[in-house]
Amino acid sequence: MKLIQNYIDGRFVSGKSEFADINPADGTVIAQVAEAGKAQVDEAVGAARSALLGEWALLGVRERASRLHRVADSIEKRFDCFVQAEVADTGKPVSLASILDVPRAAANFRVFADLVKMAGLESFQTETPDGTNALNYAVRKPLGVVGVITPWNLPLLLLTWKVAPALACGNAVVVKPSEETPATASLLAEAMQDAGIPNGVYNVVHGFGPESAGEFLTQHAGVDAITFTGESKTGAAIMKSVAPTVKPVSFELGGKNAAIVFADCNFEDAVRGLSDAVFLNTGQVCLCAERVYVERKIFSSFVESLKRRAESLHSGWPSDEKTDLGPLISKQHREKVLSYYRLAREECATLVTGGGTAKFGDSRDQGFYVQPTIYTGLPESARCVKEEIFGPVCHIAPFDAEEEAVAMANDTKYGLAASIWTGDLKRGHRVAQQMNVGITWVNCWFLRDLRTPFGGTGLSGIGREGGMHSLNFYSELNNICIRL
């Protein structure tokens, strides 16, 4: 049985105990994982702290950037290994991991390596009261030791999305990946070694949240900042944990995202785009659309067309290139999603398609598959309309006026993403600017420029990542004032 170990100060080490890594496609144990105890977390934080005083601190920006490019090269050299590890841990189709997760992981290192070389800061010539001048300029310094806590839905992509800018700014990191998806965080350690990243700069501790590696990391006095992507409730717990030491935090949390489809849209593009927005990665993307509002005159035809798309999706083995939908991440998460399928029936929803588990007649029946599901007919007050489900499901509701659609889309405690589908770009701009979210797409979905701000409002998070927003979070800006 494969053992996935912690990675501390350039060494793979065991922990206080072990837990099972489960393949979501068939429920089998594919590895044992070393759970870090408090001692291992202490060691990892200490190694990161020491690295900040060693070789890593002496490297200039250009050399740091060069080594991050070498990390990207090393990821690409191990491309197939990363794909296999990601597919085995998550159950996502190999086609998705091959075109999204692993390429974006390499791209994250390249983008932030290039960006940090070009990043400038403000300077001012200041007139003083006595008629002389002063020069004010800022310099960028590392925050220090950054605790990086990542989720299971896009484990490698979101890990590198945080680690790349943190290292670009000269920090050292201690990573706590999700207990559901430990493999690629440890595999990345090998890429770090090959790229010449000094020992202690990148550390990995495996485990759970409360009374395990996650809690030990967030409460550790030697950690200078926490970045986290995951559930809103977990974000609230982390905020409470770091409050006594006033650590800076960056949170990208949950969502109950809306899409608004106007009658003048390109109909086929909208159906195709929202099929992706609802069902990509089996609905396990924080940006997925769970609430779809469609102008009444095309409502029936849109529901029917999205139904056909959902029913044409192929649920299968993740290794099959034809597979569109893999399993959910775990038995526990499948039960959560199925509980909402049952709740929808209790709330008197109209079931358009799906609503249950997929059946195969082979070992996949021991996995965690559910059917892609569409509902209509629920009031806006229904729990299935208000609460994040995080599965391959959406509710579609009609609207008559633009103002009505905007009001329904914004009637949520979340505020991560939205999409607008219309042939009238003036309306697209107008409606997009009224969305109370961090990112709004017009006539597209999941199209990202890594230089742009990314994050949410309300229960969807605190702060922004991407481009200069990431560099500024992972830096201390020190203003220097010199009297001339």
N, C-alpha and C positions, 0 to 999 in steps of 0.2 A: 504494500500500500504506500503510495506517495505521501511524503510528509512535507507540508508547506510551513517553513519556519519563519520566525521573526528575523529581521535584518538590522543589526545594530553595529555601528562603528566599523562597517566593512566586513562583518562576519554574519553568517547565518547561525542563529542560536535557538535553542528550545525555550519552552516557557514553563508555566506552573502546571499546565495540564494540556489536554488535547481535545478538540471537537471535530465533528465530521463536516466535510464539504460535500454537499448533495448535488447531484446532477438533476436539474428540474425536469428534464425530458423523460426520465424513467424512474426517478426516486432513488437511484443507486448512490452509494458512497464512493466518491472518486478520489478522495484524499483525506488525510487527517491534517489538522491545522494546529500549530502550537499557539496556545493562548498565553499572551503576555500577562504576567502579574505585575504588581507594583514595582518589584525589583527590576524587571526588564524595562518598564517605562522610565524609571529613574535612570537606568543605564543609557537608554536611548536619548533622553533629554540631556544628560551629561555629555554624551558623545557629540550631540549637536552643538552644545555650548562650547566645547573644546574646539570644534571645527571652526567656529567663528573667530578664534584667536590664532588659527594655524594658516596653512597654505591657502585655504579658500579666501581668507581675508586679504592676502597679499596680491591676489590676482586682480588685474585691471578689468574694466568693463569688456574690452575687446576679447580678452582671453576667456572670461566667463562665457561670453556669447559664443566663442568658438567651440567651447566644450559642450554647450547646449546643442549646437548643430551636430556634434559628434554623438550625443545622446539620440537625436532624431535618426542619424545614420544607423545607429545600433538597433533601434526599434525596427527600422526597415530591413536590416539584415536578419532579424528574428521574426519577420512578418508572420510567417506561418505558425510559429510557436505562440505568438501573441493571439492570433486568430483562434487557434485551437483552445487555448486557455480561456479566452473570453467566452467562446461558445459553450464549453463544458460547464463553466460556472453559471452562466446566465440563461442558457437554453435559447438564446437568440439565433436566428438563421445565420448560417455562415456567410451568406451573401451580404447581410447587413453589417456584420463585424468587419468584413473585408473592404467594404466601400465607405464605411462611416467611422467606426470606433478606432481601428488601428491607424488608418491614414490621418485622422484628426489628432491622434496622440503625437505622431511625429510632427505634424503641422504646428501644434501648440508650442513645441520647443523652438521651432524655426521662427515663428512669428514673434515671440517674445524676445528671442535672442537678437533679432534684427531691430526690434522696437527699442530695446534698452540702449542700443548703440546710438540711436538718433534722438532719444528723449532729451528735451531741453527743459530748463526751468526759468522762471522769471528773474529779471534783474532790473533795478531802478537806480537812477541817479537822483538823490534826494537833496533838496535845498534845506539848509539848517537855519535856525533863527538868527545866527550871527553872520549870515551871508556867505558862509562857506558851503561845501558840499559833502555828501556822504554817498558811498556806494553800498547798496543792498543787493545781495545775491544769495541764492539758495543752493544747497548741495543735498544730494540724495544719499542716505545711509540705510543700511539694512535695519529692519525691525528687530531681528534677532532670531530666536527659535520660534518657528511657526508650527502649531499643531494643525494638521490637515485631516479632516474627517470626511470620508467620501461615501456615496450611496452605492446601491447594487444595480441600478438600472443601466447606467453607462459608466461602469467602474473605471475603465482605463481612460476614456475620454475626459471624464470629470476630474480624475486624479491628476492628469497631466495639465489640465486647464488651470489648476491651482499650483502645482509644483513648478511648472515652467516659469511663470512670472516671479514666484517666490525666490527661486534660485537665480534668476536673471538679476534680481535686486541684491544678491549677495547674502541672502538668508540661509539658514540650515533648517531642515524640516524633519518632523516626526509624523509619519503617516499612519492613520488608523483606518484601513479599508473596511467596508462592510464585512461582517462575518459570513454573509452569504456568498461573497465574491472575492476571495483572498488572493487568487492565483496571480493576476497580472501585476499587482503591486509588488510582489516578491520577484516576479520576472523582470520588472523594470529595474530592480537592484542590479541585476547582471548587466543590463545596458549601461547603467551608471558607472559600474566598474570599468567596463570596456572603454567608456568615453573619458576616463581620467577624472571623474568627480571624486574629490578626496573623501577618505573615510570620515564618517560622522555627518556629512552634509545631507545625506538622504538615509533615513531610518524608517523601518516599518515595524509596527507592533500590531499583532492580530488579537482579536477578542470582541467583546460585546460592549454594551453601553454601561448601564448601572453596575457598580461594584466590579468593573472589569476595565480593560484598557482604555475605553472611551472616557469613563469618569476619571480615571487616574490621570489621563492626559489633560483634560480640561481643567482639572483642579491643581495641576502641578505649578508650583511657584516659579519654576525655571522656564515656563513657556510664556512667550511674550505676546502672542496673538493666536486666535483660532479662526480658521475658515472652515465652513461646513455647508454641505449640500444634503438635503434630506427632508424629512417630515417637519411640519411646523411645530408639533408638540416637542419633538426632540430639540429643535432650535430654541424653544422657550426654556427647556431644561438646561441647555448649555449656557444660555444667557444668565440664568440664575447661578450656575456654577462659577462663571467667570466674574460675576459682579464684585465679589470682595476684593479682587486684585485689579479691577477696571481694565481688563484686557480688551484691546480692539477686536471686533468680530466682523466677519463678512458672512452673511447667511443668504443662500438661495434655497427657498423652501417650497412648499406645495403650491398647487394651483387648481382652480376650477374654471378652466379657460373657455372663453366664448368665441364663436365664429358667427359673423353676420353675412348672410347671403342675399343680395338684392336681385330682383328679377332681371335686371339688365346685365347680369354677369355673363361671362363666357361659361355656359352651363357645364360643358364637359370638363373644362379646366377646374371648375369649382368642385364638381363631384370627385374628380381624380385627386385634387389637392386635399379635400376633406377626408377622403378615404385614408390617405396617409396620416392626416392630422389626428384622426381618431384611432387608427389601428396599428400604426408603426410601432415596432418593438412590443407588440401585444398591448398597446396602450400605456406602456410603462415608461413614459417620457413626461417630465414635468410640464412640457409645453403642449401636450396633446389637448385637443378640443373635446370636452365632455358635454358642452352645451352649444347646440347649433340652432340659430334663429334664421328662418327662411321666409322671405316675403311671400305672402299668402298665394299670390297668383301662380307661383311655381312650386308651392309647398308639396303637393301630392306627387308631382313628377320627380321632384328632388328626392323625396323619401324613397320612392320606388327605385330610383337609379342608385342611391347609396346602398339600398338593400341588396341589389344585384351585385354591386362591388363587394360588399361584405361576404355574400354567399359564394363568391368566386375565389376568395382568398383560400390558399392551401395551408392547412395546419399539418405539420409533419415533423419528421426528424430534423433537428437543427443543421445536420450535415448535408441535407438534401438541398441542392441549389434551387429547386423549385419551391421550397418552403417559404411562405409569406409570414406565417404566424407561428412562433414558438410557444412554449409554455410560459406561465407566470413563474415568478422566481422561486416560490416555495409553497408548501402545503398550507402554511399559515396565511400567506397572502391570497392564495386561491380561495380559502374559506372566507376571507374578508370580501373579495369581489363577489363570490356567490351569495354572500349575505345581502349584498345590495341588489343582486338579481331577485332574491326573494322579497326584499323590501319593496322593489318596484311593483311587484305583483300586489303586495299588500296596499300600496298607495294607488292601486287601480290604473297603472300605466297600461297603454296599449303596446303589446309586444309586436314589433315589426319583424324581427329575426333574432335567432340566437336564444339567449337566456338560460343556458345550461352548460354542461361539460361536453367536450369532444370525446368520442369513443372510437377506438382503433382496432380492438381485438388483439393487441400485442402488448409489449412491455411499456408502451407509451401510456397505457391506461393507469400505470403506477406513477406517472408524471403529473404535472400540474396544469394541464390544458383546460381552457374554457372556450366557449364559442364567442365569436365576435357578435356584439349585441347592439340593437337599436331599439329605443323606446320613443313613443310619442304620448301625448295626452295628459301629462302631469302638470299640475299648477306650479307656478314659480316658487311657492312655499314648500314644495315637497323636499324631503331630505335628499332624495336621489338627484335633485337639481342643485342643492346647496352644498353637499358634502363631496369631497374628493374621493373618487373610487379607485383610480389608478389602474384601470384595466381597459380592455378593448370594447368600450361601451360609450354611447352618447345618447342624449335625449334631444329630439328635434321638435321645435315649437314654431308656429307661424307668427308673423307680425304683419301689420298693415302700414305703419308709418315709421319713418327713420327715427323719430324721437322715441317711439316705443321700443324699438330694437336697441337703441343706445341705453335706455333706462334699464332694460332687462339684462343686458350684457354687463352693466356696471353694478348690478344688485348682488354683490358678493363680498365676502370678507377677504377674499384673495385678490391678487392683482399682478399676475405674472405676465400673461400673454393674451393676445387676441388676433383674429384675422378678419379682414373685410374683403368681400368678393363683390366687385361692381365694375361695370364698363364705364362709369362716370368717374374719372380721376379726381375731379373737383370734390365730388362727394367722398371719394376714398380718402383724400387728405382731410376733409372736414370731420368725418366720422373717426378716423384714426386718432386725431388730436383730442377727441373727447373720451377716448378709452382710458380708464384709470388703471393702467398696467405699465410694466416696464418695457415691453416690446410689442409693437403692432405690425403685422404683415398686411399688405394690400395685394390681393391676387397672387398670393404665394404663402408658403408655410415652411418653417424650419430653414429658411435661407439666412445664413449667418456670415457676417463680416467680423472677424475676430478683433478688429480694432474698435468696434462700437460698444457702447455701454450695455451690459446685460445684468438683469436683476429684477426684483419685484417690489411691489408696494403691499401694505397691509400684512396679512399672514403669509405673504409670498417672499418676505425677506427683508434684509437690511443691507444697504450699500449696493455698489455696482462692480462687476468684473468686466474684463475686456479692455484691450488697449492700454491707454494711459491710466484708466480707472484701476486696473489691476496693479500697475507699477506704483501708483500712489498709495494704494492700500498696503503693499508690502514694503513700503519705505517710510523712514522718518525723514521729514524735510527740515533741514537745519538752515535757518536764515542767518547770514553773516552780514553785519553792518560795519563798514570801515569809514572812519572820518578821513576825508581827503585833505 
